[in-house]
């Protein structure tokens, strides 16, 4: 167990970089196309990650949109 945790720690910064890239790309796509027409494929391509990576971070389009709203509210109130 300790070995697995030690191996995960170096990956955390890269995971956060990918998460931020996905959020940035998603904002652009949602604002440009609207929620209904926004494509997870386009978001992944714009973020420079695989679609599987987008889903592993957020689960689905609704949760990704919710994460954007949460991040924007956090930025607004901090």
PyMOL Python script that loads the backbone (N, CA, C, O; Angstrom):
from pymol import cmd

cmd.read_pdbstr("""\
ATOM      1  N   UNK A   1       0.817  -1.192   0.000  1.00  0.00           N
ATOM      2  CA  UNK A   1       0.000   0.000   0.000  1.00  0.00           C
ATOM      3  C   UNK A   1       0.860   1.254   0.000  1.00  0.00           C
ATOM      4  O   UNK A   1       0.584   2.184  -0.758  1.00  0.00           O
ATOM      5  N   UNK A   2       1.877   1.302   0.816  1.00  0.00           N
ATOM      6  CA  UNK A   2       2.744   2.477   0.873  1.00  0.00           C
ATOM      7  C   UNK A   2       3.478   2.688  -0.440  1.00  0.00           C
ATOM      8  O   UNK A   2       3.736   3.827  -0.827  1.00  0.00           O
ATOM      9  N   UNK A   3       3.818   1.603  -1.133  1.00  0.00           N
ATOM     10  CA  UNK A   3       4.510   1.725  -2.413  1.00  0.00           C
ATOM     11  C   UNK A   3       3.578   2.360  -3.441  1.00  0.00           C
ATOM     12  O   UNK A   3       3.997   3.233  -4.201  1.00  0.00           O
ATOM     13  N   UNK A   4       2.331   1.933  -3.471  1.00  0.00           N
ATOM     14  CA  UNK A   4       1.377   2.498  -4.427  1.00  0.00           C
ATOM     15  C   UNK A   4       1.174   3.985  -4.158  1.00  0.00           C
ATOM     16  O   UNK A   4       1.104   4.778  -5.097  1.00  0.00           O
ATOM     17  N   UNK A   5       1.080   4.363  -2.914  1.00  0.00           N
ATOM     18  CA  UNK A   5       0.899   5.768  -2.585  1.00  0.00           C
ATOM     19  C   UNK A   5       2.130   6.576  -2.964  1.00  0.00           C
ATOM     20  O   UNK A   5       2.000   7.696  -3.459  1.00  0.00           O
ATOM     21  N   UNK A   6       3.301   6.042  -2.747  1.00  0.00           N
ATOM     22  CA  UNK A   6       4.530   6.757  -3.106  1.00  0.00           C
ATOM     23  C   UNK A   6       4.615   6.948  -4.615  1.00  0.00           C
ATOM     24  O   UNK A   6       5.099   7.980  -5.082  1.00  0.00           O
ATOM     25  N   UNK A   7       4.148   5.962  -5.384  1.00  0.00           N
ATOM     26  CA  UNK A   7       4.187   6.084  -6.835  1.00  0.00           C
ATOM     27  C   UNK A   7       3.157   7.085  -7.341  1.00  0.00           C
ATOM     28  O   UNK A   7       3.370   7.702  -8.384  1.00  0.00           O
ATOM     29  N   UNK A   8       2.058   7.261  -6.638  1.00  0.00           N
ATOM     30  CA  UNK A   8       1.030   8.182  -7.075  1.00  0.00           C
ATOM     31  C   UNK A   8       1.431   9.643  -6.875  1.00  0.00           C
ATOM     32  O   UNK A   8       1.029  10.496  -7.666  1.00  0.00           O
ATOM     33  N   UNK A   9       2.197   9.947  -5.857  1.00  0.00           N
ATOM     34  CA  UNK A   9       2.516  11.336  -5.545  1.00  0.00           C
ATOM     35  C   UNK A   9       3.195  12.086  -6.681  1.00  0.00           C
ATOM     36  O   UNK A   9       2.820  13.231  -6.936  1.00  0.00           O
ATOM     37  N   UNK A  10       4.172  11.511  -7.381  1.00  0.00           N
ATOM     38  CA  UNK A  10       4.776  12.266  -8.488  1.00  0.00           C
ATOM     39  C   UNK A  10       3.785  12.572  -9.608  1.00  0.00           C
ATOM     40  O   UNK A  10       3.972  13.540 -10.346  1.00  0.00           O
ATOM     41  N   UNK A  11       2.745  11.773  -9.746  1.00  0.00           N
ATOM     42  CA  UNK A  11       1.764  11.973 -10.803  1.00  0.00           C
ATOM     43  C   UNK A  11       0.761  13.078 -10.472  1.00  0.00           C
ATOM     44  O   UNK A  11       0.095  13.590 -11.372  1.00  0.00           O
ATOM     45  N   UNK A  12       0.647  13.440  -9.240  1.00  0.00           N
ATOM     46  CA  UNK A  12      -0.358  14.431  -8.859  1.00  0.00           C
ATOM     47  C   UNK A  12      -0.197  15.766  -9.578  1.00  0.00           C
ATOM     48  O   UNK A  12      -1.195  16.292 -10.071  1.00  0.00           O
ATOM     49  N   UNK A  13       0.983  16.337  -9.667  1.00  0.00           N
ATOM     50  CA  UNK A  13       1.087  17.612 -10.391  1.00  0.00           C
ATOM     51  C   UNK A  13       0.683  17.485 -11.860  1.00  0.00           C
ATOM     52  O   UNK A  13       0.007  18.371 -12.383  1.00  0.00           O
ATOM     53  N   UNK A  14       1.080  16.407 -12.536  1.00  0.00           N
ATOM     54  CA  UNK A  14       0.713  16.209 -13.940  1.00  0.00           C
ATOM     55  C   UNK A  14      -0.798  16.036 -14.061  1.00  0.00           C
ATOM     56  O   UNK A  14      -1.407  16.527 -15.012  1.00  0.00           O
ATOM     57  N   UNK A  15      -1.392  15.351 -13.118  1.00  0.00           N
ATOM     58  CA  UNK A  15      -2.849  15.172 -13.122  1.00  0.00           C
ATOM     59  C   UNK A  15      -3.545  16.533 -12.988  1.00  0.00           C
ATOM     60  O   UNK A  15      -4.547  16.796 -13.653  1.00  0.00           O
ATOM     61  N   UNK A  16      -3.008  17.379 -12.132  1.00  0.00           N
ATOM     62  CA  UNK A  16      -3.601  18.702 -11.942  1.00  0.00           C
ATOM     63  C   UNK A  16      -3.433  19.560 -13.195  1.00  0.00           C
ATOM     64  O   UNK A  16      -4.336  20.319 -13.547  1.00  0.00           O
ATOM     65  N   UNK A  17      -2.300  19.449 -13.864  1.00  0.00           N
ATOM     66  CA  UNK A  17      -2.074  20.180 -15.117  1.00  0.00           C
ATOM     67  C   UNK A  17      -3.114  19.762 -16.149  1.00  0.00           C
ATOM     68  O   UNK A  17      -3.693  20.605 -16.834  1.00  0.00           O
ATOM     69  N   UNK A  18      -3.346  18.466 -16.257  1.00  0.00           N
ATOM     70  CA  UNK A  18      -4.341  17.966 -17.213  1.00  0.00           C
ATOM     71  C   UNK A  18      -5.736  18.434 -16.829  1.00  0.00           C
ATOM     72  O   UNK A  18      -6.521  18.825 -17.693  1.00  0.00           O
ATOM     73  N   UNK A  19      -6.050  18.394 -15.533  1.00  0.00           N
ATOM     74  CA  UNK A  19      -7.373  18.830 -15.072  1.00  0.00           C
ATOM     75  C   UNK A  19      -7.616  20.299 -15.446  1.00  0.00           C
ATOM     76  O   UNK A  19      -8.694  20.651 -15.927  1.00  0.00           O
ATOM     77  N   UNK A  20      -6.627  21.136 -15.227  1.00  0.00           N
ATOM     78  CA  UNK A  20      -6.777  22.559 -15.561  1.00  0.00           C
ATOM     79  C   UNK A  20      -6.907  22.766 -17.071  1.00  0.00           C
ATOM     80  O   UNK A  20      -7.680  23.615 -17.516  1.00  0.00           O
ATOM     81  N   UNK A  21      -6.162  22.001 -17.854  1.00  0.00           N
ATOM     82  CA  UNK A  21      -6.257  22.099 -19.314  1.00  0.00           C
ATOM     83  C   UNK A  21      -7.646  21.684 -19.785  1.00  0.00           C
ATOM     84  O   UNK A  21      -8.204  22.296 -20.695  1.00  0.00           O
ATOM     85  N   UNK A  22      -8.201  20.652 -19.173  1.00  0.00           N
ATOM     86  CA  UNK A  22      -9.543  20.200 -19.535  1.00  0.00           C
ATOM     87  C   UNK A  22     -10.569  21.271 -19.179  1.00  0.00           C
ATOM     88  O   UNK A  22     -11.450  21.578 -19.983  1.00  0.00           O
ATOM     89  N   UNK A  23     -10.461  21.838 -17.989  1.00  0.00           N
ATOM     90  CA  UNK A  23     -11.408  22.876 -17.573  1.00  0.00           C
ATOM     91  C   UNK A  23     -11.339  24.095 -18.496  1.00  0.00           C
ATOM     92  O   UNK A  23     -12.372  24.643 -18.880  1.00  0.00           O
ATOM     93  N   UNK A  24     -10.145  24.509 -18.845  1.00  0.00           N
ATOM     94  CA  UNK A  24      -9.976  25.655 -19.745  1.00  0.00           C
ATOM     95  C   UNK A  24     -10.585  25.370 -21.107  1.00  0.00           C
ATOM     96  O   UNK A  24     -11.309  26.202 -21.655  1.00  0.00           O
ATOM     97  N   UNK A  25     -10.297  24.206 -21.649  1.00  0.00           N
ATOM     98  CA  UNK A  25     -10.848  23.831 -22.951  1.00  0.00           C
ATOM     99  C   UNK A  25     -12.371  23.720 -22.884  1.00  0.00           C
ATOM    100  O   UNK A  25     -13.070  24.137 -23.807  1.00  0.00           O
ATOM    101  N   UNK A  26     -12.871  23.163 -21.804  1.00  0.00           N
ATOM    102  CA  UNK A  26     -14.320  22.986 -21.665  1.00  0.00           C
ATOM    103  C   UNK A  26     -15.039  24.326 -21.615  1.00  0.00           C
ATOM    104  O   UNK A  26     -16.106  24.475 -22.210  1.00  0.00           O
ATOM    105  N   UNK A  27     -14.475  25.295 -20.919  1.00  0.00           N
ATOM    106  CA  UNK A  27     -15.087  26.627 -20.875  1.00  0.00           C
ATOM    107  C   UNK A  27     -15.187  27.179 -22.296  1.00  0.00           C
ATOM    108  O   UNK A  27     -16.235  27.692 -22.688  1.00  0.00           O
ATOM    109  N   UNK A  28     -14.122  27.077 -23.054  1.00  0.00           N
ATOM    110  CA  UNK A  28     -14.117  27.578 -24.432  1.00  0.00           C
ATOM    111  C   UNK A  28     -15.177  26.875 -25.283  1.00  0.00           C
ATOM    112  O   UNK A  28     -15.911  27.516 -26.035  1.00  0.00           O
ATOM    113  N   UNK A  29     -15.243  25.554 -25.152  1.00  0.00           N
ATOM    114  CA  UNK A  29     -16.185  24.789 -25.974  1.00  0.00           C
ATOM    115  C   UNK A  29     -17.623  25.052 -25.547  1.00  0.00           C
ATOM    116  O   UNK A  29     -18.491  25.252 -26.397  1.00  0.00           O
ATOM    117  N   UNK A  30     -17.889  25.054 -24.247  1.00  0.00           N
ATOM    118  CA  UNK A  30     -19.249  25.317 -23.775  1.00  0.00           C
ATOM    119  C   UNK A  30     -19.710  26.721 -24.170  1.00  0.00           C
ATOM    120  O   UNK A  30     -20.854  26.899 -24.588  1.00  0.00           O
ATOM    121  N   UNK A  31     -18.846  27.701 -24.044  1.00  0.00           N
ATOM    122  CA  UNK A  31     -19.225  29.064 -24.421  1.00  0.00           C
ATOM    123  C   UNK A  31     -19.405  29.208 -25.928  1.00  0.00           C
ATOM    124  O   UNK A  31     -20.265  29.959 -26.388  1.00  0.00           O
ATOM    125  N   UNK A  32     -18.599  28.494 -26.681  1.00  0.00           N
ATOM    126  CA  UNK A  32     -18.672  28.594 -28.137  1.00  0.00           C
ATOM    127  C   UNK A  32     -19.830  27.831 -28.747  1.00  0.00           C
ATOM    128  O   UNK A  32     -20.484  28.327 -29.664  1.00  0.00           O
ATOM    129  N   UNK A  33     -20.094  26.628 -28.248  1.00  0.00           N
ATOM    130  CA  UNK A  33     -21.094  25.769 -28.868  1.00  0.00           C
ATOM    131  C   UNK A  33     -22.381  25.662 -28.059  1.00  0.00           C
ATOM    132  O   UNK A  33     -23.418  25.265 -28.591  1.00  0.00           O
ATOM    133  N   UNK A  34     -22.319  26.014 -26.781  1.00  0.00           N
ATOM    134  CA  UNK A  34     -23.449  25.776 -25.895  1.00  0.00           C
ATOM    135  C   UNK A  34     -23.366  24.376 -25.323  1.00  0.00           C
ATOM    136  O   UNK A  34     -22.706  23.501 -25.884  1.00  0.00           O
ATOM    137  N   UNK A  35     -24.040  24.172 -24.205  1.00  0.00           N
ATOM    138  CA  UNK A  35     -23.937  22.880 -23.522  1.00  0.00           C
ATOM    139  C   UNK A  35     -24.384  21.724 -24.408  1.00  0.00           C
ATOM    140  O   UNK A  35     -23.703  20.701 -24.476  1.00  0.00           O
ATOM    141  N   UNK A  36     -25.507  21.873 -25.082  1.00  0.00           N
ATOM    142  CA  UNK A  36     -26.062  20.777 -25.880  1.00  0.00           C
ATOM    143  C   UNK A  36     -25.166  20.331 -27.017  1.00  0.00           C
ATOM    144  O   UNK A  36     -25.089  19.141 -27.322  1.00  0.00           O
ATOM    145  N   UNK A  37     -24.496  21.268 -27.638  1.00  0.00           N
ATOM    146  CA  UNK A  37     -23.640  20.928 -28.786  1.00  0.00           C
ATOM    147  C   UNK A  37     -22.180  20.701 -28.405  1.00  0.00           C
ATOM    148  O   UNK A  37     -21.384  20.266 -29.237  1.00  0.00           O
ATOM    149  N   UNK A  38     -21.827  20.987 -27.169  1.00  0.00           N
ATOM    150  CA  UNK A  38     -20.440  20.776 -26.732  1.00  0.00           C
ATOM    151  C   UNK A  38     -20.128  19.286 -26.792  1.00  0.00           C
ATOM    152  O   UNK A  38     -20.926  18.452 -26.363  1.00  0.00           O
ATOM    153  N   UNK A  39     -18.979  18.972 -27.318  1.00  0.00           N
ATOM    154  CA  UNK A  39     -18.567  17.585 -27.505  1.00  0.00           C
ATOM    155  C   UNK A  39     -17.373  17.263 -26.618  1.00  0.00           C
ATOM    156  O   UNK A  39     -16.406  18.023 -26.555  1.00  0.00           O
ATOM    157  N   UNK A  40     -17.454  16.139 -25.944  1.00  0.00           N
ATOM    158  CA  UNK A  40     -16.325  15.703 -25.123  1.00  0.00           C
ATOM    159  C   UNK A  40     -15.109  15.423 -26.000  1.00  0.00           C
ATOM    160  O   UNK A  40     -13.974  15.596 -25.556  1.00  0.00           O
ATOM    161  N   UNK A  41     -15.332  14.995 -27.236  1.00  0.00           N
ATOM    162  CA  UNK A  41     -14.224  14.778 -28.178  1.00  0.00           C
ATOM    163  C   UNK A  41     -13.490  16.082 -28.455  1.00  0.00           C
ATOM    164  O   UNK A  41     -12.260  16.123 -28.445  1.00  0.00           O
ATOM    165  N   UNK A  42     -14.244  17.144 -28.700  1.00  0.00           N
ATOM    166  CA  UNK A  42     -13.643  18.447 -28.994  1.00  0.00           C
ATOM    167  C   UNK A  42     -12.924  18.991 -27.761  1.00  0.00           C
ATOM    168  O   UNK A  42     -11.830  19.544 -27.867  1.00  0.00           O
ATOM    169  N   UNK A  43     -13.540  18.833 -26.598  1.00  0.00           N
ATOM    170  CA  UNK A  43     -12.907  19.281 -25.358  1.00  0.00           C
ATOM    171  C   UNK A  43     -11.585  18.556 -25.150  1.00  0.00           C
ATOM    172  O   UNK A  43     -10.577  19.187 -24.829  1.00  0.00           O
ATOM    173  N   UNK A  44     -11.578  17.251 -25.329  1.00  0.00           N
ATOM    174  CA  UNK A  44     -10.349  16.465 -25.167  1.00  0.00           C
ATOM    175  C   UNK A  44      -9.288  16.917 -26.156  1.00  0.00           C
ATOM    176  O   UNK A  44      -8.130  17.106 -25.783  1.00  0.00           O
ATOM    177  N   UNK A  45      -9.673  17.090 -27.410  1.00  0.00           N
ATOM    178  CA  UNK A  45      -8.721  17.518 -28.441  1.00  0.00           C
ATOM    179  C   UNK A  45      -8.136  18.883 -28.096  1.00  0.00           C
ATOM    180  O   UNK A  45      -6.925  19.086 -28.190  1.00  0.00           O
ATOM    181  N   UNK A  46      -8.987  19.808 -27.700  1.00  0.00           N
ATOM    182  CA  UNK A  46      -8.522  21.161 -27.380  1.00  0.00           C
ATOM    183  C   UNK A  46      -7.624  21.165 -26.144  1.00  0.00           C
ATOM    184  O   UNK A  46      -6.698  21.971 -26.050  1.00  0.00           O
ATOM    185  N   UNK A  47      -7.897  20.271 -25.201  1.00  0.00           N
ATOM    186  CA  UNK A  47      -7.084  20.186 -23.981  1.00  0.00           C
ATOM    187  C   UNK A  47      -5.786  19.411 -24.201  1.00  0.00           C
ATOM    188  O   UNK A  47      -4.884  19.454 -23.364  1.00  0.00           O
ATOM    189  N   UNK A  48      -5.696  18.710 -25.316  1.00  0.00           N
ATOM    190  CA  UNK A  48      -4.491  17.918 -25.596  1.00  0.00           C
ATOM    191  C   UNK A  48      -4.412  16.634 -24.787  1.00  0.00           C
ATOM    192  O   UNK A  48      -3.326  16.158 -24.456  1.00  0.00           O
ATOM    193  N   UNK A  49      -5.582  16.079 -24.472  1.00  0.00           N
ATOM    194  CA  UNK A  49      -5.645  14.826 -23.716  1.00  0.00           C
ATOM    195  C   UNK A  49      -6.592  13.875 -24.439  1.00  0.00           C
ATOM    196  O   UNK A  49      -7.279  14.266 -25.382  1.00  0.00           O
ATOM    197  N   UNK A  50      -6.619  12.637 -23.993  1.00  0.00           N
ATOM    198  CA  UNK A  50      -7.552  11.682 -24.578  1.00  0.00           C
ATOM    199  C   UNK A  50      -8.936  11.872 -23.975  1.00  0.00           C
ATOM    200  O   UNK A  50      -9.086  12.438 -22.892  1.00  0.00           O
ATOM    201  N   UNK A  51      -9.940  11.392 -24.691  1.00  0.00           N
ATOM    202  CA  UNK A  51     -11.299  11.458 -24.171  1.00  0.00           C
ATOM    203  C   UNK A  51     -11.414  10.627 -22.888  1.00  0.00           C
ATOM    204  O   UNK A  51     -12.158  10.991 -21.977  1.00  0.00           O
ATOM    205  N   UNK A  52     -10.690   9.530 -22.817  1.00  0.00           N
ATOM    206  CA  UNK A  52     -10.683   8.707 -21.602  1.00  0.00           C
ATOM    207  C   UNK A  52     -10.169   9.501 -20.402  1.00  0.00           C
ATOM    208  O   UNK A  52     -10.650   9.326 -19.282  1.00  0.00           O
ATOM    209  N   UNK A  53      -9.196  10.367 -20.640  1.00  0.00           N
ATOM    210  CA  UNK A  53      -8.661  11.206 -19.560  1.00  0.00           C
ATOM    211  C   UNK A  53      -9.722  12.190 -19.070  1.00  0.00           C
ATOM    212  O   UNK A  53      -9.851  12.421 -17.867  1.00  0.00           O
ATOM    213  N   UNK A  54     -10.472  12.763 -19.993  1.00  0.00           N
ATOM    214  CA  UNK A  54     -11.548  13.681 -19.600  1.00  0.00           C
ATOM    215  C   UNK A  54     -12.555  12.945 -18.727  1.00  0.00           C
ATOM    216  O   UNK A  54     -12.956  13.443 -17.675  1.00  0.00           O
ATOM    217  N   UNK A  55     -12.957  11.763 -19.165  1.00  0.00           N
ATOM    218  CA  UNK A  55     -13.926  10.983 -18.394  1.00  0.00           C
ATOM    219  C   UNK A  55     -13.358  10.518 -17.062  1.00  0.00           C
ATOM    220  O   UNK A  55     -14.095  10.434 -16.079  1.00  0.00           O
ATOM    221  N   UNK A  56     -12.076  10.215 -17.006  1.00  0.00           N
ATOM    222  CA  UNK A  56     -11.497   9.775 -15.732  1.00  0.00           C
ATOM    223  C   UNK A  56     -11.447  10.910 -14.709  1.00  0.00           C
ATOM    224  O   UNK A  56     -11.505  10.668 -13.504  1.00  0.00           O
ATOM    225  N   UNK A  57     -11.341  12.133 -15.189  1.00  0.00           N
ATOM    226  CA  UNK A  57     -11.318  13.287 -14.294  1.00  0.00           C
ATOM    227  C   UNK A  57     -12.722  13.711 -13.864  1.00  0.00           C
ATOM    228  O   UNK A  57     -12.923  14.087 -12.709  1.00  0.00           O
ATOM    229  N   UNK A  58     -13.690  13.655 -14.770  1.00  0.00           N
ATOM    230  CA  UNK A  58     -14.985  14.267 -14.501  1.00  0.00           C
ATOM    231  C   UNK A  58     -16.188  13.333 -14.614  1.00  0.00           C
ATOM    232  O   UNK A  58     -17.262  13.680 -14.122  1.00  0.00           O
ATOM    233  N   UNK A  59     -16.058  12.196 -15.224  1.00  0.00           N
ATOM    234  CA  UNK A  59     -17.156  11.240 -15.282  1.00  0.00           C
ATOM    235  C   UNK A  59     -18.097  11.418 -16.459  1.00  0.00           C
ATOM    236  O   UNK A  59     -18.347  10.464 -17.196  1.00  0.00           O
ATOM    237  N   UNK A  60     -18.626  12.625 -16.650  1.00  0.00           N
ATOM    238  CA  UNK A  60     -19.521  12.893 -17.777  1.00  0.00           C
ATOM    239  C   UNK A  60     -19.596  14.396 -18.030  1.00  0.00           C
ATOM    240  O   UNK A  60     -19.016  15.195 -17.295  1.00  0.00           O
ATOM    241  N   UNK A  61     -20.314  14.759 -19.076  1.00  0.00           N
ATOM    242  CA  UNK A  61     -20.379  16.168 -19.475  1.00  0.00           C
ATOM    243  C   UNK A  61     -21.054  17.031 -18.409  1.00  0.00           C
ATOM    244  O   UNK A  61     -20.637  18.165 -18.174  1.00  0.00           O
ATOM    245  N   UNK A  62     -22.079  16.506 -17.773  1.00  0.00           N
ATOM    246  CA  UNK A  62     -22.772  17.267 -16.740  1.00  0.00           C
ATOM    247  C   UNK A  62     -21.855  17.561 -15.551  1.00  0.00           C
ATOM    248  O   UNK A  62     -21.857  18.672 -15.021  1.00  0.00           O
ATOM    249  N   UNK A  63     -21.079  16.569 -15.139  1.00  0.00           N
ATOM    250  CA  UNK A  63     -20.155  16.777 -14.018  1.00  0.00           C
ATOM    251  C   UNK A  63     -19.030  17.726 -14.400  1.00  0.00           C
ATOM    252  O   UNK A  63     -18.571  18.508 -13.567  1.00  0.00           O
ATOM    253  N   UNK A  64     -18.583  17.667 -15.637  1.00  0.00           N
ATOM    254  CA  UNK A  64     -17.563  18.608 -16.113  1.00  0.00           C
ATOM    255  C   UNK A  64     -18.113  20.030 -16.076  1.00  0.00           C
ATOM    256  O   UNK A  64     -17.430  20.947 -15.622  1.00  0.00           O
ATOM    257  N   UNK A  65     -19.333  20.217 -16.545  1.00  0.00           N
ATOM    258  CA  UNK A  65     -19.953  21.535 -16.508  1.00  0.00           C
ATOM    259  C   UNK A  65     -20.093  22.019 -15.061  1.00  0.00           C
ATOM    260  O   UNK A  65     -19.835  23.186 -14.768  1.00  0.00           O
ATOM    261  N   UNK A  66     -20.496  21.130 -14.170  1.00  0.00           N
ATOM    262  CA  UNK A  66     -20.611  21.477 -12.753  1.00  0.00           C
ATOM    263  C   UNK A  66     -19.276  21.888 -12.160  1.00  0.00           C
ATOM    264  O   UNK A  66     -19.213  22.814 -11.351  1.00  0.00           O
ATOM    265  N   UNK A  67     -18.207  21.205 -12.557  1.00  0.00           N
ATOM    266  CA  UNK A  67     -16.865  21.548 -12.064  1.00  0.00           C
ATOM    267  C   UNK A  67     -16.455  22.941 -12.539  1.00  0.00           C
ATOM    268  O   UNK A  67     -15.786  23.678 -11.815  1.00  0.00           O
ATOM    269  N   UNK A  68     -16.856  23.292 -13.743  1.00  0.00           N
ATOM    270  CA  UNK A  68     -16.556  24.633 -14.261  1.00  0.00           C
ATOM    271  C   UNK A  68     -17.286  25.681 -13.421  1.00  0.00           C
ATOM    272  O   UNK A  68     -16.689  26.675 -13.006  1.00  0.00           O
ATOM    273  N   UNK A  69     -18.556  25.459 -13.178  1.00  0.00           N
ATOM    274  CA  UNK A  69     -19.346  26.404 -12.384  1.00  0.00           C
ATOM    275  C   UNK A  69     -18.745  26.540 -10.986  1.00  0.00           C
ATOM    276  O   UNK A  69     -18.614  27.648 -10.466  1.00  0.00           O
ATOM    277  N   UNK A  70     -18.386  25.426 -10.390  1.00  0.00           N
ATOM    278  CA  UNK A  70     -17.777  25.445  -9.054  1.00  0.00           C
ATOM    279  C   UNK A  70     -16.467  26.233  -9.050  1.00  0.00           C
ATOM    280  O   UNK A  70     -16.229  27.042  -8.153  1.00  0.00           O
ATOM    281  N   UNK A  71     -15.626  25.996 -10.045  1.00  0.00           N
ATOM    282  CA  UNK A  71     -14.338  26.694 -10.133  1.00  0.00           C
ATOM    283  C   UNK A  71     -14.538  28.199 -10.345  1.00  0.00           C
ATOM    284  O   UNK A  71     -13.838  29.012  -9.742  1.00  0.00           O
ATOM    285  N   UNK A  72     -15.486  28.560 -11.198  1.00  0.00           N
ATOM    286  CA  UNK A  72     -15.746  29.978 -11.450  1.00  0.00           C
ATOM    287  C   UNK A  72     -16.290  30.670 -10.203  1.00  0.00           C
ATOM    288  O   UNK A  72     -15.913  31.803  -9.905  1.00  0.00           O
ATOM    289  N   UNK A  73     -17.168  29.993  -9.481  1.00  0.00           N
ATOM    290  CA  UNK A  73     -17.693  30.572  -8.228  1.00  0.00           C
ATOM    291  C   UNK A  73     -16.591  30.705  -7.198  1.00  0.00           C
ATOM    292  O   UNK A  73     -16.522  31.704  -6.482  1.00  0.00           O
ATOM    293  N   UNK A  74     -15.726  29.701  -7.119  1.00  0.00           N
ATOM    294  CA  UNK A  74     -14.610  29.765  -6.175  1.00  0.00           C
ATOM    295  C   UNK A  74     -13.718  30.959  -6.491  1.00  0.00           C
ATOM    296  O   UNK A  74     -13.323  31.706  -5.595  1.00  0.00           O
ATOM    297  N   UNK A  75     -13.404  31.132  -7.777  1.00  0.00           N
ATOM    298  CA  UNK A  75     -12.560  32.260  -8.198  1.00  0.00           C
ATOM    299  C   UNK A  75     -13.229  33.604  -7.896  1.00  0.00           C
ATOM    300  O   UNK A  75     -12.567  34.570  -7.514  1.00  0.00           O
ATOM    301  N   UNK A  76     -14.530  33.646  -8.072  1.00  0.00           N
ATOM    302  CA  UNK A  76     -15.277  34.885  -7.863  1.00  0.00           C
ATOM    303  C   UNK A  76     -15.318  35.294  -6.396  1.00  0.00           C
ATOM    304  O   UNK A  76     -15.286  36.483  -6.080  1.00  0.00           O
ATOM    305  N   UNK A  77     -15.389  34.320  -5.506  1.00  0.00           N
ATOM    306  CA  UNK A  77     -15.579  34.615  -4.098  1.00  0.00           C
ATOM    307  C   UNK A  77     -14.320  34.467  -3.244  1.00  0.00           C
ATOM    308  O   UNK A  77     -14.396  34.571  -2.020  1.00  0.00           O
ATOM    309  N   UNK A  78     -13.184  34.230  -3.856  1.00  0.00           N
ATOM    310  CA  UNK A  78     -11.946  34.137  -3.077  1.00  0.00           C
ATOM    311  C   UNK A  78     -10.972  35.199  -3.483  1.00  0.00           C
ATOM    312  O   UNK A  78      -9.874  35.273  -2.932  1.00  0.00           O
TER     313      UNK A  78
END
""", "prot")
cmd.dss("prot")
cmd.show_as("cartoon", "prot")
cmd.util.cbc("prot")
cmd.orient("prot")
